[in-house]
Amino acid sequence: MISSRSYDGLIVGGGLAGSTVAIALAQAGRHAALIEKSKEAQHKLCGDFLSPECLPFLRRMGIHPEAMGAETIQALRIVARDVIAEVPLPAPAIFPDQAKTG
Ligand SMILES: Cc1cc2nc3c(=O)[nH]c(=O)nc-3n(C[C@H](O)[C@H](O)[C@H](O)COP(=O)(O)OP(=O)(O)OC[C@H]3O[C@@H](n4cnc5c(N)ncnc54)[C@H](O)[C@@H]3O)c2cc1C
């Protein structure tokens, strides 16, 4: 619930983007109000793939997926019938595995 105090920012939506902005503002010492319409937590990430570009943002927020049991993904494999192509990723990605990371 939002009180009558003043805020530095108002964030609508507490998904990945909104939560990240709220954490960044709090870490910068700012007071932000976050409004989320859903009462239940939503299961994200759906496909369980965190690209390498995400990792610096997570670490800055104090989230270390590897320490929570996440696996690293080194390559991408595409399978079409009996043809298999595998390419290395430019940097390791993360498989959070919600069974381990919650
Ligand atoms: C099937 C599927 C698989 C995916 N797999 C991956 C993956 O493997 N890796 C990956 O990185 N990304 C994946 N994504 C994409 C990822 O889920 C989105 O990029 C990410 O959730 C976007 O974050 P967001 O905060 O912009 O939006 P959302 O996560 O959708 O959050 C928006 C929030 O705003 C709230 N909201 C909406 N309207 C209002 C309102 N009027 N007032 C208050 N609150 C409101 C919603 O309830 C919601 O909580 C996948 C997406 C799908 C659909």
The ligand as an SDF file (V2000), in Angstrom:
LIG
                    3D

 53 58  0  0  0  0  0  0  0  0999 V2000
    6.9550  -18.6720  -22.8790 C   0  0  0  0  0  0  0  0  0  0  0  0
    8.0200  -17.6610  -22.5370 C   0  0  0  0  0  0  0  0  0  0  0  0
    9.3330  -18.1030  -22.2950 C   0  0  0  0  0  0  0  0  0  0  0  0
   10.3270  -17.1960  -21.9580 C   0  0  0  0  0  0  0  0  0  0  0  0
   11.5900  -17.6500  -21.7020 N   0  0  0  0  0  0  0  0  0  0  0  0
   12.5540  -16.7760  -21.3470 C   0  0  0  0  0  0  0  0  0  0  0  0
   13.8680  -17.2370  -21.0390 C   0  0  0  0  0  0  0  0  0  0  0  0
   14.1750  -18.4210  -21.0740 O   0  0  0  0  0  0  0  0  0  0  0  0
   14.8140  -16.3210  -20.7020 N   0  0  0  0  0  0  0  0  0  0  0  0
   14.5190  -14.9840  -20.6510 C   0  0  0  0  0  0  0  0  0  0  0  0
   15.4110  -14.2130  -20.3150 O   0  0  0  0  0  0  0  0  0  0  0  0
   13.2850  -14.5260  -20.9310 N   0  0  0  0  0  0  0  0  0  0  0  0
   12.3070  -15.3870  -21.2760 C   0  0  0  0  0  0  0  0  0  0  0  0
   11.0540  -14.9220  -21.5710 N   0  0  0  0  0  0  0  0  0  0  0  0
   10.8270  -13.4910  -21.5940 C   0  0  0  0  0  0  0  0  0  0  0  0
   10.6820  -12.9150  -20.1970 C   0  0  0  0  0  0  0  0  0  0  0  0
    9.6950  -13.6420  -19.4720 O   0  0  0  0  0  0  0  0  0  0  0  0
   10.2690  -11.4640  -20.3960 C   0  0  0  0  0  0  0  0  0  0  0  0
   11.2280  -10.8140  -21.2100 O   0  0  0  0  0  0  0  0  0  0  0  0
   10.1950  -10.7310  -19.0770 C   0  0  0  0  0  0  0  0  0  0  0  0
    9.2880  -11.3530  -18.1980 O   0  0  0  0  0  0  0  0  0  0  0  0
    9.7660   -9.3080  -19.3290 C   0  0  0  0  0  0  0  0  0  0  0  0
    9.7930   -8.6430  -18.0830 O   0  0  0  0  0  0  0  0  0  0  0  0
    8.8780   -7.4080  -17.8120 P   0  0  0  0  0  0  0  0  0  0  0  0
    9.1560   -6.9660  -16.4120 O   0  0  0  0  0  0  0  0  0  0  0  0
    9.0320   -6.4080  -18.9170 O   0  0  0  0  0  0  0  0  0  0  0  0
    7.3830   -7.9540  -17.9840 O   0  0  0  0  0  0  0  0  0  0  0  0
    6.6210   -9.0270  -17.0850 P   0  0  0  0  0  0  0  0  0  0  0  0
    7.5440  -10.0550  -16.5330 O   0  0  0  0  0  0  0  0  0  0  0  0
    5.4820   -9.4780  -17.9170 O   0  0  0  0  0  0  0  0  0  0  0  0
    6.0860   -8.1540  -15.8720 O   0  0  0  0  0  0  0  0  0  0  0  0
    5.0700   -7.1930  -16.0120 C   0  0  0  0  0  0  0  0  0  0  0  0
    4.3810   -7.0770  -14.6680 C   0  0  0  0  0  0  0  0  0  0  0  0
    3.5050   -5.9660  -14.7090 O   0  0  0  0  0  0  0  0  0  0  0  0
    2.3010   -6.3270  -14.0400 C   0  0  0  0  0  0  0  0  0  0  0  0
    1.2790   -5.4310  -14.5450 N   0  0  0  0  0  0  0  0  0  0  0  0
    0.7530   -5.4010  -15.7830 C   0  0  0  0  0  0  0  0  0  0  0  0
   -0.1530   -4.4100  -15.8940 N   0  0  0  0  0  0  0  0  0  0  0  0
   -0.2120   -3.8200  -14.6750 C   0  0  0  0  0  0  0  0  0  0  0  0
   -0.9670   -2.7270  -14.1520 C   0  0  0  0  0  0  0  0  0  0  0  0
   -1.8540   -2.0500  -14.9110 N   0  0  0  0  0  0  0  0  0  0  0  0
   -0.7650   -2.3640  -12.8560 N   0  0  0  0  0  0  0  0  0  0  0  0
    0.1210   -3.0340  -12.0890 C   0  0  0  0  0  0  0  0  0  0  0  0
    0.8730   -4.0800  -12.5200 N   0  0  0  0  0  0  0  0  0  0  0  0
    0.7180   -4.4630  -13.8150 C   0  0  0  0  0  0  0  0  0  0  0  0
    2.0990   -7.7830  -14.3980 C   0  0  0  0  0  0  0  0  0  0  0  0
    1.2640   -8.4420  -13.4650 O   0  0  0  0  0  0  0  0  0  0  0  0
    3.5340   -8.3060  -14.3470 C   0  0  0  0  0  0  0  0  0  0  0  0
    3.9000   -8.8040  -13.0630 O   0  0  0  0  0  0  0  0  0  0  0  0
   10.0260  -15.8150  -21.8900 C   0  0  0  0  0  0  0  0  0  0  0  0
    8.7070  -15.3830  -22.1200 C   0  0  0  0  0  0  0  0  0  0  0  0
    7.7150  -16.2870  -22.4270 C   0  0  0  0  0  0  0  0  0  0  0  0
    6.3000  -15.7810  -22.6420 C   0  0  0  0  0  0  0  0  0  0  0  0
  1  2  1  0
  2  3  1  0
  2 52  2  0
  3  4  2  0
  4  5  1  0
  4 50  1  0
  5  6  2  0
  6  7  1  0
  6 13  1  0
  7  8  2  0
  7  9  1  0
  9 10  1  0
 10 11  2  0
 10 12  1  0
 12 13  2  0
 13 14  1  0
 14 15  1  0
 14 50  1  0
 15 16  1  0
 16 17  1  0
 16 18  1  0
 18 19  1  0
 18 20  1  0
 20 21  1  0
 20 22  1  0
 22 23  1  0
 23 24  1  0
 24 25  2  0
 24 26  1  0
 24 27  1  0
 27 28  1  0
 28 29  2  0
 28 30  1  0
 28 31  1  0
 31 32  1  0
 32 33  1  0
 33 34  1  0
 33 48  1  0
 34 35  1  0
 35 36  1  0
 35 46  1  0
 36 37  1  0
 36 45  1  0
 37 38  2  0
 38 39  1  0
 39 40  1  0
 39 45  2  0
 40 41  1  0
 40 42  2  0
 42 43  1  0
 43 44  2  0
 44 45  1  0
 46 47  1  0
 46 48  1  0
 48 49  1  0
 50 51  2  0
 51 52  1  0
 52 53  1  0
M  END
$$$$
